[in-house]
Amino acid sequence: MTGRLVLQFIISTVVCIGTANAQSRTEQSAPALSFDAALARIDGASPGLSGEDHAVRASELIAGATRSLRRPVVSASASVIEYQKTLSVDLTGPKDNAQNATTD
């Protein structure tokens, strides 16, 4: 049984060393992220954090929407009306009188 324990120890040691090497290679090859990029990555990876951010944003929107409640509503309207006046004078009577006077 001691041979079997030694074999398990050797296998677990090799696996740990291989995992550590892979992790160090990943850390070395990982590009540097800006804060916004890291925040976007963690937001996409963690639904809990994403949900909390959405809850905060929803509370801010509700506060903004209710800020103007119970205030008077003021509305204004304007219209422009233009009138055109027509003047008509009936001159048939004086015209006939003048024509009769000239023909007489």
Legacy VTK file of the C-alpha trace (Angstrom):
# vtk DataFile Version 3.0
C-alpha trace
ASCII
DATASET POLYDATA
POINTS 104 float
0.000 0.000 0.000
2.840 2.387 0.588
3.858 2.033 -3.059
0.368 3.019 -4.071
0.437 6.098 -1.800
3.790 7.125 -3.215
2.403 6.772 -6.746
-0.640 8.903 -5.877
1.615 11.524 -4.307
3.798 11.647 -7.433
0.774 11.928 -9.723
-0.815 14.689 -7.639
2.504 16.559 -7.528
2.869 16.362 -11.317
-0.722 17.549 -11.779
-0.172 20.485 -9.387
3.053 21.486 -11.112
1.374 21.256 -14.524
-1.551 23.376 -13.319
0.814 25.964 -11.819
2.823 26.132 -15.051
-0.339 26.541 -17.124
-1.600 29.225 -14.777
1.678 31.145 -14.869
1.739 30.939 -18.685
-1.837 32.236 -18.782
-0.974 35.100 -16.451
2.070 36.012 -18.522
0.185 35.961 -21.827
-2.929 37.764 -20.533
-3.076 41.325 -21.866
-3.368 44.226 -19.457
-6.951 45.443 -19.129
-8.215 48.900 -18.452
-10.590 49.376 -15.559
-13.602 49.728 -17.872
-12.678 46.564 -19.786
-12.195 44.628 -16.548
-15.520 45.950 -15.255
-17.259 44.890 -18.472
-15.671 41.437 -18.236
-16.717 40.901 -14.600
-20.181 42.300 -15.400
-20.591 39.704 -18.136
-19.192 36.894 -15.993
-21.083 37.588 -12.774
-24.874 37.720 -13.081
-25.150 38.747 -9.432
-23.070 41.894 -9.929
-24.812 42.640 -13.193
-28.201 42.356 -11.510
-27.146 44.673 -8.709
-25.935 47.266 -11.221
-29.235 47.067 -13.067
-31.144 47.470 -9.790
-29.143 50.605 -8.954
-29.755 52.024 -12.432
-33.494 51.277 -12.136
-33.643 53.077 -8.779
-31.910 56.110 -10.279
-34.377 56.188 -13.182
-37.372 55.919 -10.839
-35.990 58.747 -8.691
-35.538 60.890 -11.800
-39.050 60.149 -13.027
-40.708 60.963 -9.698
-38.765 64.181 -9.160
-41.289 66.190 -11.170
-44.471 64.780 -9.627
-46.977 67.188 -8.063
-45.640 70.132 -9.977
-47.933 72.289 -12.089
-48.114 71.520 -15.759
-47.673 74.581 -17.916
-48.599 74.525 -21.572
-48.677 77.290 -24.128
-50.126 77.616 -27.577
-50.118 80.371 -30.155
-51.970 80.944 -33.374
-51.713 83.605 -36.037
-54.856 84.653 -37.854
-54.721 86.999 -40.796
-57.905 88.659 -42.007
-58.389 89.980 -45.488
-61.092 92.582 -46.038
-62.751 93.141 -49.348
-64.536 96.379 -50.110
-67.097 96.461 -52.857
-68.994 99.517 -53.962
-71.966 99.190 -56.269
-71.726 101.988 -58.850
-74.413 100.847 -61.243
-76.893 103.523 -60.088
-74.542 106.527 -60.457
-73.179 105.062 -63.690
-76.646 104.836 -65.176
-77.444 108.372 -63.992
-74.263 109.722 -65.538
-74.905 107.874 -68.771
-78.470 109.144 -68.968
-77.333 112.680 -68.269
-74.785 112.593 -71.073
-77.116 111.142 -73.628
-79.827 113.662 -72.879
LINES 1 105
104 0 1 2 3 4 5 6 7 8 9 10 11 12 13 14 15 16 17 18 19 20 21 22 23 24 25 26 27 28 29 30 31 32 33 34 35 36 37 38 39 40 41 42 43 44 45 46 47 48 49 50 51 52 53 54 55 56 57 58 59 60 61 62 63 64 65 66 67 68 69 70 71 72 73 74 75 76 77 78 79 80 81 82 83 84 85 86 87 88 89 90 91 92 93 94 95 96 97 98 99 100 101 102 103
